[in-house]
């Protein structure tokens, strides 16, 4: 029976209470410590559980504990009882389960109260880890969750288990990282001073005692130098937590296992020795059911990537070299020791300004992992850095102290991983080193440069580095590379644009080229913006064979929109019988010819399924062009208020959202040589309570001045409707023309025909005379055949 109980206790996972952490235990009274011991004894069966009730009746501790505050707002997640009086002498239950439960609840209140006092308003407290013995463990004050950053152990205080919310059984390390970063940012804003290389401290003697060379010493003198520095005679007396020197056979066994890993990775032994890579035994959490260590820790062989600064080790990353016996996969277990935060880039001493025999650094490669750095050095690249904490590193903070060192490099090659965290790191590095950065492209299916090396060898690695593409190359217009293009322009051989087809006056204010860009059209409500735009696009389709795509939210019935374009092309108001000139059968044939033409030159998007944003519009355009294998020349968005502006997030102002949206549309339009026309409403519709609409200027568009700043063309449409004075015409005023070689800002008068055509006129008087006389020019009624 006793043997079964012992086996059961051996297999049971250890429980941790506040008294298992010395920092908390020191803040408890003797009576409170006694309560924890009593609960453990009751739980293990050493004393009967019902003794709690009798003890509580005679022990003043229980009544004194009732003053602790349990109904605190910060513990709102608790589902346990919050009234400490339940543990008084008069209410202590007599049966076993309630006694244990009530006592545990009382211990929870004691732990909460004590940790809140220790935290001093912070979210967590720092304690010594019961697993690895390092003071890198943190406990959340509100629910007792624990996490150690040295051994990566996570758990919780047993007495606070009832406070764990749903899904909180495991600590999320990001909680501490984010909380710490917030505190650091607040501190940085107030009295932050940039880091310098001298701020980085050497690892302590305890950590040095773990390290050994990977290859045997060449001379007795080398061995003695190692012992003097890493294992001096008085080491254990001065640093009791240091590890004693291992035996020669133990060292040989450790070296053999790490050498096997290095050989499997095809790394150069000379590079390993040159870069001071070492080996060590590292701790890892063991399977409690199999380990003889009651704390569940066992020692495993590891390669130790030592990072040097001025010849001293400033941080070490230990990575297990164990290999799975069945799958053959290498262990991913690692831990890092660094007395200074943030960690410096691995290999930083290789570009030290004071390094002996310093040569100009033409090329510096930055990669993600320590093994990747050694791989690149094995392939012949002497100047390589790896990121201190991999993909989660804050690049700005980690590299801050070494900005001047990194500036030595003529160019920076970013050789990152292809997984999602790796791509994020590449993006951050590009932002940090935009003007000098080049980025590598790895073969498909290879996660990092080490996998490329293992599969294809050093020549492929060298090719990848040599073919890295510059981020800013496309943004630099090198005259020497474009001499012939420039000469063509100087000789007049370049795109001179095309006539719209509406007449010479219109060409004087709007004469587009094939470059593409952003056209903004505005006007007061019911001024004919959409109507005029239909006519302009119809001319471009019929007279210039341009293809036009419409995101026309003002025209929900797409068939009617097509009919409006057809009326303009046919010069008729009624397409059923061509204004009485044709029979229904003849009209059908005529309409079919027009529809065949429009099917090749016009696309109408129907956005019933969702509220589109700029990404959706661009994506639909790209998909449609790929499907039809035809280029679109004009994209019409009418009006922009139906676009869901997601740019900038929820905190961005309308001005910022408009700027980001227009910038995105303009950049895409210029890249694809498409003119994007956006219909926007004016900012002010009525002034001083009067119906008189104020004159529109270049900054009258609602939402932001960015409309005018980013537009390549900006025009207004204004319909004049005063039949009693004979004023029935439309004024189109071009307020902005970015490239004024072929057209200029100006004003053109138009008379609208019943079919929907806008025909230009020289002056307002010509428009009035035409209305008063009721004449229609022959060309204004002729169909476009």
KEPAPA-595106 format. One line per 5 residues: number of its first residue (from 1); their letters; for each residue x, y, z of C-alpha. Coordinates in steps of 0.2 Angstrom, whole numbers, plus 5000, padded with zeros to 4 digits. Example, Ala and Ser with C-alpha at 12.3 -4.5 7.8 and 13.67 -1.06 7.14 Angstrom:
REM KEPAPA-595106
1	AS	5062:4978:5039; 5068:4995:5036
This chain:
REM KEPAPA-595106
1	XXXXX	5000:5000:5000; 5014:5012:5005; 5024:5007:4989; 5008:5011:4978; 5007:5028:4987
6	XXXXX	5025:5032:4984; 5024:5027:4965; 5008:5038:4964; 5017:5053:4972; 5032:5050:4961
11	XXXXX	5022:5051:4945; 5012:5066:4951; 5017:5083:4944; 5024:5094:4957; 5013:5107:4964
16	XXXXX	5020:5125:4968; 5014:5137:4981; 5019:5154:4986; 5030:5147:5000; 5041:5138:4986
21	XXXXX	5047:5155:4981; 5059:5162:4993; 5055:5180:4988; 5037:5178:4993; 5040:5167:5008
26	XXXXX	5051:5181:5016; 5036:5192:5015; 5024:5180:5024; 5021:5180:5043; 5026:5164:5053
31	XXXXX	5007:5161:5055; 5004:5162:5036; 5019:5150:5032; 5011:5138:5045; 4995:5138:5036
36	XXXXX	5003:5133:5019; 5012:5119:5028; 4996:5113:5036; 4987:5113:5019; 5001:5103:5011
41	XXXXX	5000:5090:5026; 4981:5089:5024; 4983:5086:5006; 4996:5073:5007; 4986:5064:5021
46	XXXXX	4999:5067:5035; 4986:5075:5046; 4967:5073:5045; 4958:5086:5034; 4945:5089:5048
51	XXXXX	4959:5095:5059; 4957:5112:5050; 4940:5115:5059; 4947:5112:5076; 4963:5121:5072
56	XXXXX	4954:5136:5066; 4944:5137:5081; 4959:5138:5092; 4971:5148:5080; 4970:5167:5080
61	XXXXX	4978:5166:5063; 4962:5162:5054; 4953:5177:5061; 4967:5188:5058; 4968:5183:5040
66	XXXXX	4950:5189:5037; 4956:5207:5035; 4964:5203:5019; 4955:5210:5004; 4949:5197:4992
71	XXXXX	4935:5207:4983; 4948:5217:4973; 4943:5223:4956; 4959:5217:4949; 4954:5199:4953
76	XXXXX	4938:5200:4944; 4941:5184:4935; 4940:5174:4950; 4926:5161:4952; 4930:5156:4970
81	XXXXX	4922:5163:4985; 4929:5180:4991; 4922:5181:5009; 4936:5177:5021; 4924:5176:5035
86	XXXXX	4920:5159:5028; 4935:5153:5036; 4931:5159:5054; 4929:5147:5069; 4910:5148:5068
91	XXXXX	4908:5143:5050; 4922:5131:5047; 4915:5116:5039; 4917:5099:5047; 4918:5087:5032
96	XXXXX	4935:5085:5023; 4932:5093:5006; 4925:5109:5012; 4939:5111:5024; 4952:5109:5011
101	XXXXX	4943:5120:4999; 4940:5134:5012; 4958:5133:5018; 4965:5134:5000; 4954:5149:4997
106	XXXXX	4961:5158:5012; 4979:5154:5005; 4974:5162:4989; 4969:5178:4997; 4986:5178:5007
111	XXXXX	4996:5176:4991; 4986:5189:4982; 4988:5201:4996; 5007:5198:4998; 5011:5199:4979
116	XXXXX	5001:5215:4977; 5012:5223:4991; 5028:5216:4983; 5023:5222:4965; 5020:5240:4970
121	XXXXX	5008:5242:4956; 5017:5232:4943; 5009:5217:4934; 5020:5204:4940; 5034:5200:4952
126	XXXXX	5051:5193:4949; 5056:5177:4958; 5069:5163:4958; 5064:5148:4947; 5061:5132:4956
131	XXXXX	5066:5122:4941; 5083:5130:4936; 5087:5141:4951; 5089:5157:4941; 5080:5173:4946
136	XXXXX	5072:5174:4928; 5055:5169:4934; 5040:5180:4934; 5023:5178:4942; 5007:5187:4937
141	XXXXX	4999:5196:4952; 4981:5194:4946; 4981:5175:4943; 4997:5167:4949; 5003:5162:4931
146	XXXXX	5022:5159:4931; 5035:5159:4917; 5054:5157:4918; 5064:5165:4904; 5079:5154:4907
151	XXXXX	5072:5137:4906; 5056:5141:4898; 5046:5133:4912; 5028:5138:4914; 5015:5135:4928
156	XXXXX	5005:5142:4941; 5003:5144:4960; 4992:5130:4966; 4982:5141:4978; 4977:5153:4964
161	XXXXX	4972:5140:4952; 4954:5145:4953; 4958:5162:4946; 4964:5155:4930; 4952:5161:4916
166	XXXXX	4947:5150:4902; 4962:5145:4891; 4974:5152:4904; 4982:5136:4909; 4998:5140:4900
171	XXXXX	5007:5156:4901; 5009:5166:4886; 5027:5173:4886; 5021:5187:4875; 5012:5194:4890
176	XXXXX	5028:5198:4899; 5037:5204:4883; 5023:5216:4879; 5022:5223:4896; 5040:5225:4898
181	XXXXX	5041:5233:4881; 5028:5245:4886; 5037:5250:4902; 5053:5252:4892; 5045:5263:4879
186	XXXXX	5038:5274:4893; 5055:5275:4901; 5063:5279:4884; 5052:5293:4881; 5057:5302:4897
191	XXXXX	5075:5300:4900; 5082:5288:4887; 5100:5288:4883; 5107:5278:4867; 5117:5263:4871
196	XXXXX	5136:5262:4867; 5147:5247:4865; 5155:5249:4882; 5137:5246:4890; 5138:5228:4886
201	XXXXX	5145:5217:4901; 5154:5201:4900; 5145:5185:4905; 5147:5179:4923; 5159:5166:4930
206	XXXXX	5145:5154:4933; 5140:5154:4914; 5159:5153:4909; 5161:5137:4919; 5148:5129:4908
211	XXXXX	5159:5131:4892; 5172:5120:4884; 5181:5120:4867; 5174:5109:4854; 5191:5103:4847
216	XXXXX	5205:5096:4858; 5219:5109:4864; 5233:5109:4852; 5246:5113:4866; 5247:5112:4885
221	XXXXX	5249:5131:4885; 5232:5133:4877; 5224:5121:4889; 5231:5130:4904; 5225:5147:4897
226	XXXXX	5207:5140:4896; 5207:5133:4914; 5214:5150:4921; 5200:5159:4913; 5185:5148:4913
231	XXXXX	5189:5137:4928; 5202:5146:4940; 5207:5137:4956; 5196:5148:4967; 5180:5147:4956
236	XXXXX	5169:5137:4967; 5173:5146:4983; 5169:5163:4975; 5155:5157:4964; 5146:5142:4973
241	XXXXX	5134:5140:4958; 5148:5137:4946; 5150:5120:4938; 5166:5110:4942; 5178:5105:4929
246	XXXXX	5172:5089:4920; 5184:5074:4917; 5194:5071:4902; 5182:5057:4896; 5167:5068:4899
251	XXXXX	5174:5082:4889; 5179:5070:4875; 5161:5063:4874; 5153:5080:4874; 5165:5086:4860
256	XXXXX	5162:5070:4850; 5143:5074:4850; 5145:5092:4845; 5158:5088:4832; 5145:5076:4824
261	XXXXX	5132:5090:4823; 5145:5102:4815; 5150:5088:4802; 5131:5085:4798; 5129:5104:4795
266	XXXXX	5144:5104:4784; 5152:5119:4794; 5170:5122:4793; 5180:5117:4809; 5192:5131:4805
271	XXXXX	5178:5144:4806; 5171:5136:4821; 5188:5138:4830; 5190:5156:4823; 5173:5162:4829
276	XXXXX	5176:5155:4846; 5161:5143:4846; 5161:5131:4861; 5151:5117:4868; 5142:5114:4885
281	XXXXX	5130:5103:4894; 5113:5112:4895; 5098:5109:4906; 5081:5103:4898; 5065:5099:4906
286	XXXXX	5064:5080:4907; 5049:5068:4907; 5044:5067:4925; 5039:5049:4924; 5056:5044:4918
291	XXXXX	5068:5056:4925; 5077:5052:4942; 5078:5071:4945; 5063:5076:4956; 5063:5093:4948
296	XXXXX	5062:5086:4930; 5078:5092:4923; 5092:5083:4914; 5108:5088:4905; 5110:5087:4886
301	XXXXX	5124:5091:4875; 5124:5108:4866; 5133:5119:4855; 5137:5136:4862; 5137:5151:4851
306	XXXXX	5147:5164:4860; 5146:5182:4855; 5161:5192:4858; 5165:5211:4860; 5182:5217:4862
311	XXXXX	5187:5199:4865; 5175:5196:4879; 5160:5185:4879; 5144:5196:4881; 5131:5183:4878
316	XXXXX	5129:5164:4874; 5116:5155:4865; 5115:5136:4869; 5107:5125:4857; 5104:5106:4860
321	XXXXX	5113:5094:4847; 5102:5080:4851; 5095:5070:4836; 5078:5061:4836; 5082:5042:4835
326	XXXXX	5068:5039:4823; 5065:5055:4813; 5083:5061:4813; 5077:5078:4816; 5089:5089:4827
331	XXXXX	5082:5096:4843; 5076:5114:4842; 5079:5117:4861; 5089:5132:4865; 5092:5145:4879
336	XXXXX	5102:5161:4879; 5111:5170:4893; 5115:5188:4891; 5119:5200:4906; 5114:5215:4895
341	XXXXX	5098:5219:4886; 5095:5221:4872; 5107:5207:4865; 5120:5213:4853; 5120:5205:4835
346	XXXXX	5130:5189:4835; 5147:5191:4827; 5148:5210:4830; 5166:5209:4835; 5170:5205:4817
351	XXXXX	5166:5223:4812; 5174:5231:4827; 5181:5248:4822; 5196:5243:4833; 5199:5226:4826
356	XXXXX	5217:5221:4821; 5221:5223:4803; 5205:5231:4799; 5200:5231:4781; 5186:5241:4772
361	XXXXX	5170:5231:4773; 5163:5231:4755; 5149:5220:4760; 5140:5215:4776; 5127:5201:4777
366	XXXXX	5114:5200:4790; 5105:5184:4793; 5093:5177:4805; 5102:5162:4814; 5119:5159:4822
371	XXXXX	5121:5143:4811; 5116:5153:4795; 5131:5165:4800; 5143:5151:4801; 5136:5144:4785
376	XXXXX	5140:5160:4776; 5157:5161:4783; 5161:5143:4778; 5156:5149:4760; 5169:5163:4760
381	XXXXX	5160:5178:4767; 5170:5186:4781; 5158:5199:4787; 5141:5192:4793; 5130:5196:4807
386	XXXXX	5115:5186:4814; 5100:5194:4823; 5102:5192:4842; 5085:5185:4846; 5079:5179:4828
391	XXXXX	5063:5185:4820; 5057:5193:4836; 5071:5205:4838; 5069:5224:4840; 5082:5228:4826
396	XXXXX	5083:5247:4831; 5087:5243:4849; 5099:5229:4846; 5109:5238:4833; 5108:5255:4841
401	XXXXX	5125:5254:4849; 5134:5248:4834; 5127:5260:4821; 5144:5268:4817; 5151:5250:4815
406	XXXXX	5138:5245:4803; 5140:5261:4793; 5157:5255:4787; 5149:5243:4775; 5147:5248:4757
411	XXXXX	5131:5237:4755; 5120:5227:4766; 5114:5210:4760; 5098:5204:4770; 5098:5185:4769
416	XXXXX	5083:5180:4779; 5072:5165:4781; 5057:5161:4770; 5044:5157:4783; 5032:5170:4789
421	XXXXX	5042:5176:4805; 5058:5177:4793; 5049:5187:4780; 5043:5199:4794; 5062:5201:4800
426	XXXXX	5067:5204:4782; 5054:5218:4781; 5060:5226:4797; 5078:5225:4791; 5073:5233:4775
431	XXXXX	5065:5247:4784; 5081:5249:4795; 5093:5249:4780; 5083:5255:4766; 5096:5265:4756
436	XXXXX	5109:5251:4756; 5099:5235:4758; 5099:5221:4745; 5088:5205:4748; 5092:5187:4743
441	XXXXX	5080:5175:4735; 5081:5157:4741; 5076:5142:4730; 5058:5137:4732; 5056:5125:4747
446	XXXXX	5071:5130:4756; 5068:5139:4773; 5085:5147:4776; 5103:5148:4768; 5109:5133:4778
451	XXXXX	5097:5122:4770; 5102:5129:4753; 5120:5125:4758; 5117:5107:4764; 5107:5103:4748
456	XXXXX	5117:5112:4734; 5134:5117:4741; 5144:5133:4743; 5143:5138:4724; 5124:5140:4725
461	XXXXX	5126:5151:4741; 5138:5162:4733; 5127:5164:4718; 5112:5169:4729; 5122:5182:4738
466	XXXXX	5129:5189:4721; 5112:5190:4714; 5104:5199:4729; 5092:5213:4722; 5094:5231:4728
471	XXXXX	5078:5238:4737; 5081:5255:4730; 5088:5250:4713; 5071:5253:4704; 5069:5270:4712
476	XXXXX	5086:5276:4706; 5086:5283:4688; 5104:5281:4683; 5108:5292:4667; 5121:5280:4661
481	XXXXX	5109:5266:4660; 5096:5276:4651; 5106:5286:4639; 5097:5279:4623; 5080:5283:4631
486	XXXXX	5085:5300:4636; 5092:5304:4618; 5075:5298:4611; 5066:5311:4622; 5078:5324:4617
491	XXXXX	5075:5321:4599; 5056:5322:4601; 5053:5303:4600; 5042:5300:4615; 5023:5298:4620
496	XXXXX	5014:5314:4615; 4997:5308:4621; 4981:5307:4611; 4966:5317:4607; 4951:5313:4617
501	XXXXX	4939:5315:4603; 4928:5328:4610; 4936:5342:4600; 4951:5354:4601; 4945:5364:4615
506	XXXXX	4944:5349:4626; 4961:5343:4621; 4968:5360:4627; 4963:5356:4645; 4964:5336:4644
511	XXXXX	4977:5328:4633; 4982:5312:4641; 4997:5301:4638; 4999:5282:4640; 5008:5285:4657
516	XXXXX	4993:5283:4668; 4990:5291:4685; 4976:5299:4695; 4962:5310:4688; 4950:5318:4701
521	XXXXX	4933:5324:4695; 4922:5334:4707; 4907:5345:4707; 4892:5350:4717; 4877:5337:4718
526	XXXXX	4867:5335:4702; 4879:5344:4692; 4881:5330:4679; 4898:5323:4685; 4893:5305:4681
531	XXXXX	4884:5310:4665; 4899:5320:4658; 4911:5306:4663; 4900:5293:4653; 4902:5304:4638
536	XXXXX	4921:5306:4640; 4924:5288:4642; 4913:5284:4627; 4924:5295:4616; 4939:5287:4623
541	XXXXX	4932:5270:4619; 4926:5274:4601; 4939:5286:4595; 4955:5279:4604; 4950:5261:4606
546	XXXXX	4953:5262:4625; 4946:5250:4637; 4937:5256:4652; 4932:5248:4668; 4918:5255:4679
551	XXXXX	4916:5254:4698; 4900:5264:4696; 4890:5264:4712; 4879:5277:4705; 4873:5265:4692
556	XXXXX	4867:5249:4702; 4858:5242:4687; 4872:5238:4675; 4862:5235:4660; 4855:5253:4660
561	XXXXX	4873:5260:4662; 4878:5251:4646; 4862:5258:4637; 4868:5276:4642; 4885:5273:4634
566	XXXXX	4876:5265:4619; 4865:5281:4617; 4880:5292:4616; 4888:5281:4603; 4872:5280:4593
571	XXXXX	4868:5298:4595; 4850:5293:4599; 4839:5296:4615; 4828:5280:4612; 4837:5264:4607
576	XXXXX	4821:5255:4604; 4818:5262:4587; 4833:5274:4585; 4821:5289:4589; 4809:5283:4576
581	XXXXX	4821:5281:4562; 4822:5262:4562; 4811:5247:4564; 4812:5236:4580; 4822:5223:4570
586	XXXXX	4834:5236:4562; 4836:5244:4580; 4840:5227:4587; 4854:5224:4574; 4861:5241:4577
591	XXXXX	4860:5238:4596; 4869:5222:4594; 4883:5229:4584; 4886:5242:4598; 4885:5229:4612
596	XXXXX	4898:5219:4603; 4910:5233:4603; 4906:5238:4621; 4909:5220:4626; 4927:5222:4620
601	XXXXX	4930:5239:4627; 4920:5241:4643; 4919:5231:4660; 4906:5235:4674; 4910:5228:4691
606	XXXXX	4895:5224:4702; 4900:5225:4720; 4884:5218:4729; 4894:5205:4739; 4904:5217:4749
611	XXXXX	4909:5235:4753; 4925:5237:4742; 4941:5244:4748; 4956:5249:4737; 4964:5232:4739
616	XXXXX	4949:5224:4733; 4947:5236:4718; 4965:5233:4713; 4963:5214:4715; 4948:5213:4705
621	XXXXX	4956:5224:4691; 4971:5212:4691; 4960:5197:4691; 4950:5203:4676; 4965:5208:4666
626	XXXXX	4973:5191:4668; 4956:5182:4664; 4953:5192:4648; 4971:5194:4643; 4967:5212:4639
631	XXXXX	4974:5228:4647; 4963:5241:4654; 4967:5259:4650; 4954:5268:4662; 4947:5264:4679
636	XXXXX	4932:5274:4685; 4927:5274:4703; 4911:5284:4705; 4910:5290:4718; 4923:5287:4731
641	XXXXX	4912:5288:4746; 4907:5270:4743; 4925:5264:4746; 4929:5257:4763; 4945:5266:4767
646	XXXXX	4954:5253:4778; 4971:5262:4776; 4979:5267:4792; 4968:5257:4803; 4955:5263:4815
651	XXXXX	4965:5277:4823; 4970:5286:4807; 4961:5302:4803; 4951:5305:4787; 4965:5315:4779
656	XXXXX	4977:5301:4783; 4966:5288:4776; 4963:5298:4760; 4981:5301:4757; 4986:5283:4759
661	XXXXX	4971:5277:4748; 4976:5289:4734; 4994:5286:4736; 4991:5267:4734; 4979:5270:4719
666	XXXXX	4991:5282:4710; 5007:5270:4713; 4997:5256:4706; 4990:5266:4691; 5007:5272:4686
671	XXXXX	5015:5255:4687; 5001:5248:4676; 4999:5263:4665; 4981:5265:4669; 4972:5281:4672
676	XXXXX	4961:5280:4688; 4947:5292:4688; 4939:5295:4705; 4923:5305:4707; 4923:5315:4724
681	XXXXX	4911:5327:4731; 4915:5345:4736; 4918:5349:4755; 4906:5364:4756; 4889:5363:4748
686	XXXXX	4880:5378:4755; 4887:5394:4763; 4880:5405:4776; 4863:5396:4775; 4860:5402:4757
691	XXXXX	4857:5391:4742; 4871:5399:4732; 4885:5387:4730; 4902:5394:4732; 4915:5393:4717
696	XXXXX	4925:5377:4718; 4944:5379:4719; 4958:5366:4719; 4956:5362:4738; 4937:5360:4738
701	XXXXX	4936:5341:4738; 4929:5334:4754; 4940:5325:4766; 4957:5331:4763; 4968:5343:4753
706	XXXXX	4978:5327:4747; 4965:5326:4733; 4973:5341:4725; 4991:5337:4730; 4991:5319:4723
711	XXXXX	4980:5322:4707; 4988:5322:4690; 4972:5330:4683; 4959:5339:4694; 4943:5345:4685
716	XXXXX	4926:5351:4690; 4909:5350:4682; 4896:5363:4684; 4879:5363:4676; 4870:5379:4672
721	XXXXX	4851:5378:4671; 4843:5395:4669; 4831:5392:4654; 4823:5409:4656; 4839:5417:4651
726	XXXXX	4844:5404:4638; 4858:5397:4649; 4857:5378:4648; 4875:5372:4647; 4889:5364:4657
731	XXXXX	4906:5371:4662; 4921:5360:4664; 4935:5368:4672; 4952:5360:4673; 4960:5366:4689
736	XXXXX	4976:5356:4689; 4987:5348:4676; 5003:5340:4682; 5012:5339:4665; 5008:5355:4655
741	XXXXX	5017:5351:4639; 5001:5346:4630; 4987:5354:4640; 4984:5367:4653; 4972:5372:4666
746	XXXXX	4957:5381:4658; 4938:5381:4655; 4927:5374:4642; 4909:5376:4638; 4898:5361:4633
751	XXXXX	4880:5359:4627; 4872:5343:4632; 4862:5334:4618; 4847:5323:4622; 4857:5307:4618
756	XXXXX	4870:5312:4632; 4884:5319:4621; 4893:5334:4628; 4898:5345:4613; 4911:5359:4616
761	XXXXX	4907:5377:4612; 4918:5392:4611; 4909:5403:4623; 4894:5405:4634; 4886:5416:4621
766	XXXXX	4887:5402:4608; 4879:5391:4621; 4865:5403:4624; 4862:5407:4605; 4861:5388:4601
771	XXXXX	4848:5386:4615; 4838:5401:4610; 4838:5396:4591; 4835:5378:4595; 4848:5372:4582
776	XXXXX	4858:5356:4583; 4873:5353:4573; 4873:5339:4561; 4889:5331:4569; 4880:5331:4586
781	XXXXX	4867:5318:4580; 4878:5307:4569; 4881:5289:4576; 4899:5284:4578; 4902:5270:4566
